[in-house]
């Protein structure tokens, strides 16, 4: 962006209802604003319902663009998009926006996992998500973390690997969906952590980041995430042996819609029309 003034957006529009991923550039006469006529559209995906439109995009360590899509909405995934490789709904996809091919403004990386699967969308990187609400990479380990919002019972945290199936709508977290039914978890990648919606008014997970800042040493290397309803913030400790701890940091009371990082990798929190910074209450 510093060099070319280009930036990328994901938004939902109507007529028909659809999600658009596109690129804009700054106005040459006023670099403080965007040029509204500079839009280059990469993808348009129809959205059957008004909810679960997903919405995050991010460039990975490989320089490729990753995009998350929800299952299309309503409740319980009535269209069965979660287990359908012929749709981009309920997936995280990976595309190359620096090279165009086949009449599109992007190309498919040759190591995407479903290229050789008949009728599968080649853009798909992983699938079986209900409505992932934020993903991020740990710059030290390279792991891709994601938080998937549950239906009625379980919120989950996933580590996302290429080609894996994360279970929705057969599974909600580690549990069969609908609750009380019998199912097989074979072939599904389980979450690394889940929490119940029956506890303390929590309702919707908001994924964050593995903390790699320097101001709160006790959180270094822990995955920080929150809940939209209560503003609870936790720090998850994870290693090759799995999750070894989940520390409650705060019940902030704010509606956390997203986390971010500043230029020093310190954690920022978007909520209630404000941007907050996570700070330590430890003595100096």
N, C-alpha and C positions, 0 to 999 in steps of 0.2 A: 504494500500500500504506500509506503514511503516513496518508493520509486515510480509507481505507475498510477496511483490514485484510484485503483480498482477495489471494489468491495462487493461482498456476496450476501444475499438475503434469501430468506425462506418466508413465504407468507401465504395465507389462504384468502381466496377471493371468490366471487360468486359469478353466476351466469355462464357456465355451470359452476357449482361449488368445486373448487380444485385447489391443490397446493402447487405453488410455483417456486422454483429455485432459479435465481437469476443473478446477474451481475450488473452493477452500475459503475459509473465513473464520476469523478468530481467535475464540477462546472469549471471550465477553463478560465472564465472571467471572474469567478468567485470561488476559490478553493475551500471556503467554509461550508459550501452546500453541494449537494449532488446535482447532476444533470438528469432531470426526469426523462429525457428523451434518449438516454444512453443505454437503456435496458437491453441486455442480451439474455434470453431465456434458455436455460439448459434443460429443464424438466418440468412437465405439467402432469400431475397425478390427480385423477378425479377422486373426490371425497364423498362417499355416500351419505354420511351423517355430519352433524355440526360439531361433534366432539371427537376426541382422539386423533387430532391432526398432527400430532408429534411436533416437529418443527425445528430441531436443532441441526445445524450444519457445522462442520469443523474440518480444517486441514490437518491430516495426520502427520506423523514424523516422516512418512514416505512422500509427502508433498501432494497426496491425492485427497480429493474431497469426499468426506463421509457425510451421509444424510440419513436421519432417522425418520421413519414413518410409523404412525400408530396403526391400529387394526382397522380403521375406517369408522369406528364409532358405534353408536347405540350401546347395548350392554351384552356382554357374553360373546361378542364376535359372531353375530348371526349369519354373516356371509362366509364364515370359515376362512377368512384371509390369513389367519395365523399360521396355518399349515399348508398354504398354497404358494408354491414357488413361481406361479405364473403372474403374480401381482407384486408390486412394490410395497403395498400396504403390509404392515406388521414386520417390516424389515429394517436393517441398517444396510445402506448401499455404499459402494465405493466407486468413484468415477474419476477419470482424468480430464480436467477441464483445459489443459494446455494443448491437447491434440483432439481434432475433430475427425469423425469417420462416419460412414454410412448415413450421410445426410443429417447427422445430429451435431450439436455444438460441443460434444464431448466424445470420449472413447472409453472402451472397457479395458482396464488393466489385464494383461494376459495371465496374471496369476489369481484373478478372482475365482472363488471356489466352485461356482456353479456353471462355468462356461461349457463344460462337457455334458451337462445334464439336459436331456431333451425337453424342450418347451419351458425350461426355467429362465427367468429373467437374469441375464448375465451380469447385471449391475449388483446383484445381491451379494452381500458380504456375510451376513448371518440373519437368522429369522426366528419367528416364534415369539415376538414381543407384543405386549398389549398396547402400551402407550409409554414408551420410554421417555422419561422427563429428565434429560441431561446426561451427557456422556463426556468423558475426559480421559486424556492419556497421562499416565505417570511418566514424567520425563526421565526418571532414573531407571525404572524397570521396563518401560515401554508398554506396560499393560494398559488395555483399554477398559475403563470402568463405565458401567451404565446402571441407572436406577429405573426399574420398570414399575409403573403404577399398577396396583392390583385392582380386582373387581370389588369384592365385598369383604375379603378376609385377610389377604396377605400382600404386603409390599416387599419388593425384592431388590437385591443388589447383585449384579452380574459382572463377571469378567468376560469380555466378549472376544471370542476367537473366531477366525474365519471358518465358514462352512458349518458351524454348529447350529442346532435347533434348540431354542430356549423354552419350548413347551406350550406356549399359549395357542389355542384355548383348551388343550387337554389338561394342562397343569396351571395352577395359580401358585407361584412359589414352588415349594416342595410337595404340594398337595393336589389331589385330583380336583378338577373343575367339571361340573358343579360340585360343591362340597357334599360329601357323603356318597358319591358315586365311586365305582371301581374303575381303575384305569391302570395302564402300565406306564412306568416312567422310562422304560427302555428307549434308548436313542435320544433322550432329551438331556441337555446340559443343565444341571441344577444351579440355582443361585448360590453364591458364596455366603449370603446372609439374607434373612427375611425377618420382618416384624409384623405382629398381628394388629389388625384394625380394631380388635376388641379392647384395646388398652388405652386409657387416658385421652380419648378424643382425637387421636391421630387419624389421618384420613388419606394422605397423598404424599408419597415420597418425592423429594427434590434432590437429585444427584448433585454431588460437588466434585471435589478434587482431592487427590493425595497431596497432603501439605508438604511443600518443599521450600517454605520460606525460612527466615532466620529469626523472626521475632518471638516465636512461641516454640521453644525447643522441645517441650513435652509432647507436641503434636507431630513432630517431624516423622514423615513416612506413614502417617495414618490417613485413612480416607475419611474426609469430612463431608457429611451430608445432613439433610434436615427433613422436616415435615411441614407441608404447606399449612395445615389447619392450626397446629399448636405453636409452630415456630421452634419446636425442639431441634437441637443440633447435637449430633453425635460424632464420635471419632472411632472408626473401625480399625482394629489392628489386624493385619493380614501378613502371612508369610507363606513359604512353600508348604507348611503344614496346615494351611487353612486359616480361618479366623480364630484368633486367640483372645480377643477382647472387644468390647463395644462400650466405650465410655460416654456417659451423658455429659455434655458440656454446658448446655443452657436450655431453658424453656423461655425463649425470647418473647413469645406472644405476638410476633409479627408473622405475616403470611409470606413465607419464603418462596419466591417464584424461580430464583436462579442464584447460582454462585458464580463468581468470577475471580480473576487474578489481576493484581496490579503489576507494575513493571518489576517489582521485587519478589514476585511470586507469593505475596501476602494475599489472604483470602478476603474477597468482597462478597456481600450478600445483597441481592435485589429483593426488596419487599416494601409494600405499602407506599409506593411512589418515591422511595428513597434508595440510596445505595449506602450500605453500612460496611464497616471494616471489622473483621474479627480480631480482637485484641486479647491479651492475657490479663488475668487478674492476679497473676503471681507477683510476689514481691521482687523488686529488682535484685 
